Amino acid sequence: MGRLRVKYDLHLHSCLSPCAEEDMTPANLAGMAKLAGLQLVALTDHNSCKNCPAFLDACAAYDIAVLAGCELTTAEDIHLICLFPQLADAMAFDAALQAHRMQVPNRPERFGKQEWYGADDTVAGVDPWYLPAATDLDLESAVAFVQTHGGYCYPAHIDRESNGLLSILGAFPPSPAFAFAELWDGANADLAGGRGILIGSDAHRLWEIGEADGVFELEEGDIRQRFFEVIGK
């Protein structure tokens, strides 16, 4: 069986994340992903998967493989990239996560809007609580919570001081054991300690999509399935 070189970006924010630009709508994200030549993408808004259904629909028009996910903030303020093989699993996770979120009212005039979208980039709802706030799940509990809902997770941007596992804990803990870690800059591969590396742009603006230049080598076949076979090992 042959191998595929897949250009990916698995850390994208939409307009649901208050820190992202308002033009980061699901349709605009999909269009920019196509222009950037991406073949595999993931939507990872802060502590929410609510824009994933619209993003999956938008990406289907461009034949881009897409993963539903979110960027979960642990009680220690560590960011985890959480990815789900099935949209239904992601949405069940999203519903269950609400009980673990801090109910701090969002201030859109200061932090930005928190809108999720339906078909044709129409606003379907607004999240009233500040999404990036830490949940009550510590690192170990958060990983178990994701796994219970059929998902996979790994620490985000470990080479950044803000919300990176290494900047907060100083080193990878023995538990939970992470097989992969995300870097913002691939030149910092030594920080992963021999773990698998995924590069993520952490895009909050349209022009940042695809800037990470991540390429993943996978067996030929369904890209989404092959990806989860690798990170699930």
C-alpha positions in Angstrom: 0.0 0.0 0.0 1.3 3.5 -0.9 1.8 6.5 1.3 0.2 9.9 1.2 1.8 13.2 2.1 -1.1 15.1 3.7 -0.9 18.9 4.3 -2.8 19.6 7.5 -3.7 22.3 10.1 -5.4 20.9 13.1 -5.6 24.0 15.2 -8.1 26.5 13.8 -10.4 28.9 15.6 -13.6 30.3 14.3 -15.6 33.4 15.2 -17.0 31.3 18.1 -13.7 31.9 19.9 -13.9 35.5 21.2 -10.2 36.0 20.5 -10.7 35.1 16.8 -11.6 37.7 14.1 -15.3 38.0 13.3 -14.7 37.0 9.7 -13.5 33.6 10.8 -16.9 32.1 9.8 -17.1 28.3 8.9 -17.5 29.1 5.2 -14.6 31.5 5.2 -12.4 29.1 7.1 -13.2 26.3 4.6 -12.5 28.6 1.6 -9.1 29.7 3.0 -8.2 26.1 3.8 -8.7 25.2 0.2 -6.7 28.2 -1.0 -3.9 27.2 1.4 -3.8 23.7 -0.1 -4.8 21.9 3.1 -6.1 18.4 2.8 -6.9 17.7 6.5 -8.2 20.4 9.0 -9.7 20.5 12.4 -11.8 23.2 14.1 -10.7 23.7 17.7 -12.6 26.6 19.3 -12.1 27.2 23.0 -14.1 24.7 25.1 -16.8 24.3 22.4 -17.6 22.3 19.3 -20.7 24.2 18.3 -19.3 25.5 15.0 -18.1 22.1 13.9 -21.3 21.0 12.1 -21.3 24.1 9.9 -17.6 23.8 9.3 -17.9 20.1 8.2 -20.6 21.1 5.8 -18.5 23.9 4.4 -15.4 21.8 3.9 -17.4 19.1 2.1 -17.9 21.5 -0.8 -14.1 21.7 -1.2 -13.4 17.9 -0.7 -11.3 18.7 2.4 -11.1 16.1 5.2 -12.2 17.7 8.4 -12.1 16.7 12.1 -14.4 18.0 14.8 -12.7 19.2 17.9 -12.0 21.8 20.5 -9.2 23.4 22.5 -10.0 22.5 26.1 -8.6 24.5 29.0 -7.8 22.4 32.0 -8.0 23.6 35.6 -4.3 24.2 35.5 -4.8 26.5 32.5 -3.2 24.0 30.1 -4.6 23.9 26.6 -5.4 20.5 25.0 -6.3 19.8 21.4 -9.2 17.4 21.5 -10.3 15.6 18.2 -13.2 13.2 17.6 -13.6 10.6 14.8 -17.3 11.3 14.6 -19.2 14.6 14.7 -21.9 13.0 17.0 -19.1 12.2 19.5 -17.9 15.7 19.4 -21.3 17.2 20.0 -22.0 14.8 22.9 -18.7 15.8 24.4 -19.7 19.5 23.9 -23.0 19.0 25.7 -21.3 17.2 28.6 -18.5 19.8 28.9 -21.0 22.6 29.7 -21.2 21.3 33.3 -17.4 21.7 33.7 -17.2 25.3 32.4 -16.8 28.4 34.5 -19.9 30.6 34.1 -18.2 33.9 33.7 -20.3 36.2 31.5 -18.6 37.1 28.2 -18.1 40.8 27.5 -18.2 41.0 23.7 -17.3 44.7 23.7 -14.0 43.7 25.4 -13.2 40.1 24.5 -15.2 39.6 21.2 -18.4 37.9 20.1 -19.0 34.2 20.6 -21.3 33.2 17.8 -21.9 29.8 16.2 -23.3 29.4 12.7 -25.8 27.4 10.7 -26.2 27.0 7.0 -25.0 29.8 4.7 -23.0 31.4 7.4 -26.1 32.6 9.3 -25.8 33.1 13.1 -27.5 30.2 14.9 -26.6 31.1 18.5 -24.4 32.9 21.0 -22.5 31.5 23.9 -23.1 33.7 26.9 -20.2 32.4 29.0 -16.5 33.4 28.4 -15.2 30.4 26.4 -11.4 30.5 27.1 -11.9 30.3 30.9 -10.5 27.3 32.6 -12.7 24.3 33.2 -12.8 22.4 36.5 -11.1 19.4 34.9 -7.5 18.8 35.9 -5.1 17.5 33.3 -5.7 13.8 34.1 -9.4 14.2 34.4 -9.6 16.1 31.2 -7.9 13.4 29.2 -10.1 10.7 30.7 -13.2 12.8 29.9 -12.2 13.2 26.3 -11.5 9.5 26.0 -14.8 8.6 27.5 -16.5 10.4 24.6 -14.4 8.6 22.0 -11.9 11.4 21.4 -8.1 11.8 21.4 -6.2 14.7 22.9 -2.7 16.0 23.2 -1.1 19.2 24.7 -1.3 22.3 22.5 1.6 24.6 21.6 4.0 23.2 24.1 6.6 25.7 22.8 4.7 28.7 23.9 4.6 30.2 27.4 0.9 31.0 27.3 -1.2 27.9 28.3 1.6 25.5 27.3 2.0 22.3 29.3 5.8 22.8 29.6 5.5 26.4 30.7 3.0 25.5 33.4 4.3 22.1 34.7 7.9 22.4 33.7 8.0 18.9 32.1 5.7 16.2 30.8 4.1 14.3 33.7 4.3 10.5 33.9 0.5 10.4 33.7 -1.3 11.0 31.5 1.1 9.7 29.0 0.9 11.6 25.7 2.1 10.0 22.5 1.9 13.3 20.6 2.4 16.9 21.3 1.7 20.1 19.3 4.3 22.6 18.3 3.7 26.1 17.0 7.2 26.1 15.5 8.6 22.9 14.1 12.1 24.0 14.9 11.4 23.2 18.6 11.0 19.5 18.1 13.4 18.7 20.9 10.8 19.9 23.4 8.5 17.0 22.5 10.9 14.5 24.2 10.7 12.0 21.4 6.9 12.1 21.1 5.1 12.4 17.8 4.8 16.0 16.7 1.9 17.8 15.1 2.3 21.4 13.9 -0.6 23.8 14.5 -1.1 27.3 13.3 -3.5 28.3 16.1 -5.1 30.5 13.5 -7.2 33.3 14.8 -7.1 35.3 11.5 -7.9 34.1 8.0 -4.4 34.8 6.7 -2.9 32.6 9.4 -4.6 29.4 8.1 -2.1 26.9 6.8 0.9 28.9 8.0 2.1 26.0 10.1 3.2 24.0 7.0 2.4 20.7 8.7 2.7 17.6 6.6 1.7 14.1 7.8 2.6 10.9 6.0 -0.3 8.4 6.1 -1.2 5.1 4.5 -3.4 5.5 1.4 -7.1 5.4 2.1 -9.6 7.6 4.0 -7.5 10.4 5.4 -9.5 10.8 8.6 -9.5 7.1 9.3 -5.8 6.8 8.7 -5.0 9.8 10.9 -6.9 8.4 13.9 -5.2 5.0 13.3 -1.8 6.7 13.8 -2.6 8.9 16.8 -4.6 6.2 18.5 -1.6 3.8 18.7 
